[in-house]
């Protein structure tokens, strides 16, 4: 049996024929046309049993074709959801990129299903680790203390960890008025809270500029969120600040309803009405977030300096009860991970420089081998998977995308000493500003700011880039989107010289609910990704980006309330395919960044009015996908009630079609193909750029190719794959 008969057997689902072929010596990973393997074809057909068989017989799930597509790319594109799920369970990499930077799950448009699959991809390695090494329970949980600036977060943390004897003197000796010392970034530490036990405490800075980095660390397992606010603020301010933090917590979590405790501070400065204000706010927030967050119904109004007050004891009692609930359902930690956790403090002191708790992969491996008492590491991939899981837990930060992986042993160091400095405006005043509004920070400035942290400025730059805080085009000047302050000038998106010939269309991605939000890091990360992925350098502002590619311009604009992103594309040359390609690329970037830094945010996709875009109206007008689908099913016309006019769906989705395109089916038309194997016939109705995808073509036995329909003499280029 030759290679192509093997492929036909795979596509027909003939298990016995496939086994006979492989037993006869056929390579299961043999490359056919365009470097595709049999697994690619089985995945395209959605034949899960054949996919499972091929992998069992040695098929490489990471094999890429000439375009960089894995079997997971193919299954995702063709909507074969069960095959996608199976491939992930078999170890397929959801982060694999094709030659255009597209990941497999970028082809899955349903948000909930895509996020389910991404969560599944994180679960598969965990179960493999547990199966290989077993697990142990860790009697510890994570407590995130959140809230606006000067709400008393750091003071509460100190009071919670104070023992009874020290508390007696602390309550008497703490002055009524202490100077405010803001937390730079995130302050992380493991402490023992009397009557509660060991807790990993994360104190998040309340200043808005630091929120860009917070989303990286808000989604760990076994976490209790304490959201603080000042009872001295007016009710509207309290509601606004607490609502923002609750939306933020929801946006970063997907796997469960996080436990939340609301705590009002400055009890010593309020009257008897303070408790009622705190109770009303708790009732309001509990009602709005009842389906997303598990908010405790206990009212807390604290003087955070006083450790022996009744409300402080009640808070500790509640933490104890919630800890017991968390630990009941807590998953075991793989044994190697648990052993590494114990050694982290020792390694930080003995194996790192005093102010830089970072190990390169070689140093980290040596430390692990020393811990295990072995001379060599037989399964390096097992250590990498263990380190990725520790990263998920927030115990370390594991940067695996660099040439040599980097391990940050203390997330606190990166959050406070690095990210805290980066996001502080006094450290990086944007005094170098180009006309287009791009803030520039030089390598020398970075070195100056971090001179007391480390002399290895290249290591710092790698970390800043890996966490998508900045990008460089020349290695000397760095752009930090999170520090941009200038809004987009209106003159940067003017009407074209010939609006009548210019093609316009676009999409909108907006928050679906009042409890949804884009995390603070979302749009700066989108801007960083645009700089990385686009061929031409985009123009950036605090609330927007303008991109260029050949005949296409695009504008990505954040709405004033920060709850929607509008993407408009246009081409003066009416280059509709390039517009569609640009729009798809930007949509993929938005999707990936939402899933990474706002995975709990539910969004709604809408289609922008092409006419409103062409007329450059100040307001953004759009249609829901339900309106678009209804119009497509009827006469193809959709009416906008506010604008008072109707538009063709083709204008909205494809930039319209001319007569030639309608005849040839070049844009957006589905091409039906009938394939009969061997010497059968292939009937095709299509014009230029039609594709035939069939193994019989590869076999060289095309049979009769018949093109039907009224076509011009010039058939264009017929491409066979």
N, C-alpha and C positions, 0 to 999 in steps of 0.2 A: 504494500500500500504506500503510495507516494504522499508527499506533504500535503498536496491539495485535496486528495481524497480524505486525509486525516481531518482537514479543516471542514470539509463538507460533512463528515461524520459528526463533528462537534456541533455544527449549526443545525443538523437534523436531530441532535439529541440522542444519537445512537451510542449508548454507553459501551456496549460490547465491541463495536467496531473501533471505538476510541481505545479501549484497553488492548485490543489485538494490535493496533498500530503501534502503541507505545511499547508493547512487549516485543515487537519486531525491530525495535531500535529507534523509532522516531523520537526526536527531541521535543518534549512537551513545550519548551520555550522557543521552538523554531520561529524565525522571523519571516513573515509573509510580506506582501506588498505594503509599502509605507512603514515597515518595521513593526507591524502589528502581530501579536501572538494569538494563539487560539483562545486564550483567556479574554483578550480584547473582544473577540467575536462573540463568545458565549455571554459576556457581560452586556454587549450591545443588544443581544437577543433576549436578555432577561431570563436566561435559563439557569436558575439557581442551582439545580442539581448538577448540571454540567460544570458550573463554576466551582462548586464544592469538590467535585471529582478531580478536576484539573489541578486545583491547589493541593489536594491530598497526594496527587501524583507528582508534585514538584513544581507546578507552575509558579512563576515569580509574580507576586501581586504588585510589585513596584516596577515592573518592566514598562518602559516608555516607548511610544512609537516616534516617528520622525518629527511630530509636532509637540512631543513632550507629554502626550496623553498617557495616563495609566488606565488600567481597566476600570478604576473607580471614576475617572473622568467620563469614560464612555457610558457607563451605566447611569451616571447622574444626568448626562445630557439627554439620554433617551427615556428618562423618567421611570427607570426600572427600580423602584424603591426597595423591593425585597432583596434584589441583587446588591444594591448599594449597602443595605444593612448587613448583609452576609459578608461582603468584602471587608467592611470595617471590622466585623467580628473576627475575620481571618487575618487582621493586621494591616490592612491597606492604610496608607498615610493620607489623612484628609488635608494635610498641609502641602502635599506635592504640587508643584507649579508646572504648567506647561510653558512653552517658549514665550508666550505672551504674558506670563505671570498669573494665569487663571488657575484657581484651585478647583478640585473636583466638586465641592459642594456649592461653588458659585453658580452652578447650573440649576440648583434647586431653589425655586422662587418662593415656595411656601416657608414662611419664617419659622413657624413652630416646628415643622418637620426638619428643617435644616438644623435648628438648635438641638433638637432631639438627637440627631445623628452626631453632632459635635460632642454632646455630652456622652453619647455612647462611645465615641472614640477615646474619651478620657477614662472610661470605665474598663475598657478591655485590658489595657496594660496593668491596672490595679489587680484585676482578678488573676492575671498571669503571675504577678509578683506574689500574691497570696498562695497560689497553687505551688509555686516553686520554693518559697521559703517559709510559708506559714506566717502567722501574725501575732501581735500582742496588743493588749489594751493599754492606752496611755491615759492616766487619770488627770486630764488637763483640758481646759477649754479656752477659747479665745474671746476676749472682751474688747470690743471697739467702742471707745468713748468719742462721740461725735457732737458737733454743735457749732454755733457761731463763735466768733472771737469774743473773749472775755466772759464766756458763760461759766467758767470755773472748772473746766475739764481736768486740767493738771492738778488743781487743788483737790478735787474729788478723788483722783487716783492716789494721791499721797495719803489722804484720810482713810481710804479703804484698806491700805496696806499697813496702817499703823496699829500696833498691838495695844492691848488694854493698859499696860503700865505706861508706855510712851504717850498714849492718848490722854492720860490724866494730866500730864504736864503740858502737852501740846495745846489742849483746849484752853488752858489758862495763859499760856505764854504767846500764842499767836496774836499779832496785832490786828486791830479791826480793819486797817487799810494797808494793803501790801501792794507794791508796784507790780504792774502786769508784765510778765515775761512771756511773750508769745512763743508757742511751739513752732520750730522751723520744720515744716514738712510733716512727718509722722514720727512720734517717739514710741519705740517698741521695746518691750522688756518683759521678762518672765518674773513674776513676783508671787509671794504667798499672802493671800488675804485671810486674816484670822477668821475662823469658823467656815470659810468657803473652800480654801485649799489653793493649789497651784493654778495660776492663771497667766496666760499670755496676754498682756495688756497693750493695746494699740491706741495711742492718744493722737487723734487726728487734728491738725491745725485748722483753726476756723477761718483764717484769712482766705479770701476767694482765690488768690493767685496760686495757692498750694493745691487746690482741689483738682487741678489738672492731673496730678499724679495719684490721687487717692483711689481712683477706680481700679488701679492695679492690685490693690491689697484688700478689697472689700468683699471678696467672694469665697473666703476660706470656709471649710466645714467646721461644725461644732462652735458656732459663734453666737454671742449675745451682743446686741447693739444697745448702748446706752446713749440716748439722744438728749442733750442738755439745752436749756434756754434760760434766759434771765426773766424772772417774774416781774422785773422792773420795766421791761419793755411794754409798750402799749399792746393791746390784744391783737391788732392787725399785724404788727411786726412779729409778735410771737408766732402767730399762725403761719405767716409767710416763711419765716426761718425754719420752723419745724417741718413744715410741708416740704421744703426744698430738701432737707436731709432725709426725710422718709422716701421721697421720690428717688433720691440718689441711692439709698440702700436697696430699694426695689430694683433699680436699673442694673445693679451689679450682681444680682442673685437670681438663679433660675431653678435650682434643684429642690428647694423647699421654701416654706414661709418662714423667714428669719424671725427670731425672738427679739423683740424691741421693748425697752423700758424708757418711758419719758420721765425726765427729771428736771424740775424747775429749781433754779438756784437763787441765791440772795434772799433767803427767807428772813434774814435779820433786818432787811430794809423794807419789808412790806407789812401791811396791816392784816386784819382778819380776813379781808376780802381776797387775799392772795391764794388761799387754798381753793376758793370757788373758781378763780380764774384758771388755775391749774387743772381743776376737775373738768371745766367746760372745754378746755383745749383738748384734753385727753379724750373726751367723749366725741368731739368733732373728728379728730384724726382716726380714732378707732373705727368710726362709721365709714369714713372715706376709704380706708385701706384694709377693710375687713377681709377682702379676698386675696390680698397680697402679702400682708405682714401679720404676725402674731404679736399684737401689742398688749402688754400687761395692763390689766384694769386697775392696778393700784396707783394711787396718786402720791407723788413724791414732791415735797417742797423742802429743800435743804439749805442750811448754812453749811457749805461744803468744807469749811474750816473746822467744824465741830464734829468730832468723831464719835462722841458718846450719846448723841441725841437719838430719840426714838426712831425718827425717819431713817437715820443712817443704819440703825440695827435692822429695821424692816427691809431696807435695800439689800443688806447682806443676807438676810433670811431668804429673800426672793432669789438672789443669785445662787444660793445653795440649792434651792428647789429646782431651778432651771438647769443647773449643772447636773443634778441627778437625772432629770429627764433626758438631757443631751447624751449623757454617758450610757443610758439604757439603750439608746439607739446608735451609739457611736460605733463606727466600724473599726475593726482591728487595724493596726498599722503594720505593714510588712516588717519582718524582724530586722532586716538590714537597715531599713529606714529608722526604726526605733533605736538601734545601736548608734547610728550616725547622729541622731538628735542628742544623745547623751554626750557625745564627744565634741559637739560644736563649740562650747565655751573653752574647752582645753585647746582645741586647734586654733581658735582665735588668738589665744595668748601665746602659744608656742610656735605656730607655723606661719604667722602673718606679721607684717610690719605693724607697729603699734596703732597707727591711725588708718590702716587700710586692710580690713578683714576680708581679703579676696585671695582665692587660690586659683591658679591655672589648673587645667585638667590633670596634667602630669603630677602636680603637687597633691592634688586632691586624691588621685588614685593611690599614691604612695601612703597618704594618711590612712585611707581605708584599709589598705593591705596591712599596714602596721597594726591597726585596730583588730583585724581579723587574724593576725599572726601568720600571714602567708607571704611567700616571696613573689608570687605572680598572680595576676587576676585572669582567671580562665574565661570569664564571661563579662567583658567590658560593657556590652549592651545592657546586661542586667543592672549594672551600677548606674548606667545612664537613665534607665527607666525608673529606678529607685529615686534618683535625684530629681527627675521630673515630678514624681509624686510628692517629694518633700517641698518642691516649689509650689505645688498646688496647696499644700498645707500652710504655706507661708513661713516654713522653718528656715529655708534658704531661698536664694534667687539663683536659678540655674539658667545660664545663657548658653544655649546649645547651638545656635545658628552661626556662631563664629568659627573660624578655621580650627582653633583650639577652644573647646568649651571653657567658660568662666563660671566659678562658683562664688557667690557672695555669701559668706557665712553668717553675717548679721544684716538682715533687711533694714534694721534700724539705722545702720551706717549709710546705706544708700539713700534711704528716705530723708534722713535729717542732714547729714554732712554733705551729701551731693545734691539730691533733688531740692532740699530745702534752700541751699545756696543758689541753685539755678533759678528757682522761682521767686527769689527775693529781688524786687526791682532795684534796691539800692546796690546790689552786686553787679547787675547787668543793665545799667541805664542804656536805653536804646538811643544813643546819641548819633550813631551812624545810620542814617536813614536815606535810602534811595528814593527817587521820585515816586516809584511804584509802591512804596510803603513796606518794603521788606527790611526788617530789623536784622542787623549783622553783628555778630560777636566773633572776634578773632580768636585764634588759637592762643595767642599771647595773653589775651584777657582771661581766657579760661584758666590758663596756667597761673596767672596772678591770683585769681579768686581762690583756687584750690591749693595754694602753696603750702598751707598748714595741714592739708589732708594727705596728699601724696605727691611725689615728684613724677609719677608715671602718668603724665597728662594723656598719653595715647590710650591707656586703659580707661580713663574716665570718659574720653570721647567715644570709645567703643560702647560703653554702658549707656551713655546718653543717647546714642544713635539706636542701640538695640531696643531701648524702651520708647523709641519714636518721639523723643523730646526735641530732636534737632536733625538737621541734614546739611551736608556740605556738597558743593559741586567741585571744589578745588583743594580740599584738605586743609585750608587755611582760614577760611571764613565760614561761620556756621549760622544757620537760620533757625531760630527758636520760635515756631508759630505761637506757642503759648504765651509769649511775651509781647506779641504784637498789640498795639493799642489803636492804630488808625483804622477807622471805618472805610469801606470802599467808596471812593469818590464817584458820584453819578456819571461824570464824563468818561469813565473808563468803559462804559457799555452804551455807546451811542448808536443811533440808526446807521445802517450801511449806506453806501452811495446809491445803491439801487435796491430799495426795500422790496419792490415787486418781484424781483428775481431771486431774492434771498430766501432760503429755506429755513424755517424756524420750527422747532418742537422741543418738548422737554418733559421731565417727570418731577414729582414732588414726593418726598418721604417725610411724613409728619407723625408726631406722637398720637397714638390712638385714643388715649384716655387721660383724664386729669391727673392720674397717679403716675403717668409716664413722663420721662424726661431723657434728654441726651446728657450723658455725664459730661462734666467739665472738660475731660480729656478727649472727648469724641472728635470735635471739629479740628483742634490742633493736630491730632493724629491723622485725620483725613488729609490735612494739608501736607503733613510730612510724607504720607504715602503718595500723594500727587507728585511731589518733587522727586520721589524715588522711581516711580513707574512711568511717568510721561517722558517722551523723547525731548520735548522742549520745556524750558524752565517756566513755570507758571508765575503769575503775579499774585501776591498774597496780601490780604488785609485781615484784620481781626475777625471780620464777619463774612469774608468771601475769598474767592480765588477765581482767576481768569486763566484759562488754558488754551493752548494753540497746538494744532497738528495739521500740517498740509493745508487743506482747504477749509478747515473747521475751526471755529472758536466755541468755547463753552464757558459759561458762567455758573459757578456754584455759590449760592448765596444762603447764609443762615438767616432765618427770619428774626425780626427784632425781639421776639419773646424767646428765641432759642429752641422752639419746639418743632421747627420744620426746616428742611433743607430743600431748596429749589435748584434744579439743574436745567439750564437752558442751553441748547446747542443751535448753531446756525452756520450756514455756508453761503457765501455770496456766489459761489460757482454752482450752487444747487447740488452739491455732492452729498446725496442722501445716504448712501452706504457708509461713507466715512463719518457722517453725523451719528448714524446708528451705532457704529463701532465705538465712537467716543462716549456716547451716552451709556452704552453697556459697560465700558471700562469704569466709568465713574460710579455707576450703580454698584458694581462689584466691590469697589473700594469702600463705599458707604456701608454695604452689607457686611463686609468683613470687619470693619472697625466697630460697627454696632454690636456684632456678635462677640467681639473681644472685650470692649470696654463698657458696653451697655447691654449685656446679654438678657437682662430682665425687662428691657423696654419693648413694648409692643408698638409696632408702627403700622401705618396705613399708606399704601402707595396710591398716588393720584396722577392724573395726566394733565399737564399744563395746557392752557388754551394757546394754540399756535397763533391765532389772530391777535390776542392780547400781547403775546411776545413780540410779534412783528410791529405792533403799534407802540411798543415800549411804554406800556401803561405802568404807573407807579405801583399799583396794587398787583398782587399775584392772583390769577384766576385759574381754577382747575376743575377737573371732572373726576368723580369717583370711578373706580374700576367697575362697579355695578352699572353705572351709566354707560360706560364704554362697551361692556359685554352685551347689554341690552340693545344698544344701537347696532352692534355688529350682527346680532341675531335678526334684526329687522331691516331697516333701509340704509344703515351705515351713517345716519345723520344723528348728531347729538345736539341738544339745545341747552344753552346756558341761561338760566332764569335771570341772573343779575345783569349780565352783559346784554341780554336781549337779542342775541343772534345765535345761529346754528352753525355747526362745523362738521366737516366730513371726518370720520374716524381715521381714514387714511392720512389726512393732513396732520392729525394729532400724533399718530403712531409712527408714520414713515416719512413725514414731510410731503405727503401727496404722491400721486402717480400720474405720469403722462400717458398718452395713448400708446406709445411704443412699449412702455413697461407693462401696461395692461395686456398687450398682445403677447409679449415674450414671457411674462411672469417672473421678471427679474427681482422684484422687491416684494418680499413678504408672502409670496405665493407658495403654497404647499404643492410639491411635485409628487404625483402618484407614480409608483413604479411597481411593475409586476415582474418578479424574477423566477424563472424556471431553470433549474440546474441542468448542467450538461448542454445539450444542443437545443435548448428551448428558445423562446422568443422573448425579447425585451421591448415593451411598448413604453414610450416616453412622450409626455406632452410637456414641453418646456422650451425655453429659449437659451440665451447666452448664460453661462455660468451654472448650468444644470449639472448635477453630480449623479453618477450611477455607482452604487456601492454594492458590489456583488463578488463573491468568491469565484464564480464561473469566469469572470473577466480575468482574474489572476491566473486561472487555469489555462487561459489562452483559448478556450473553447467558447467563443462568444455566441455562437449560433446566429440567429437573425436579429439585427438591431433595427427596429422600425420606428421612425419618428412620425407621429400623426399630427394633423392639424394644419391650419393655414399659416405657413411661415414664409418669411421673405427668402429670396435666393441665398442671401448671406446668412448662414445658420449661426455665425459666430463661432466661438470655441467650445466644442463639446469635450468635457473633461471626464475621464473614467478613472475611478479609484478602486 
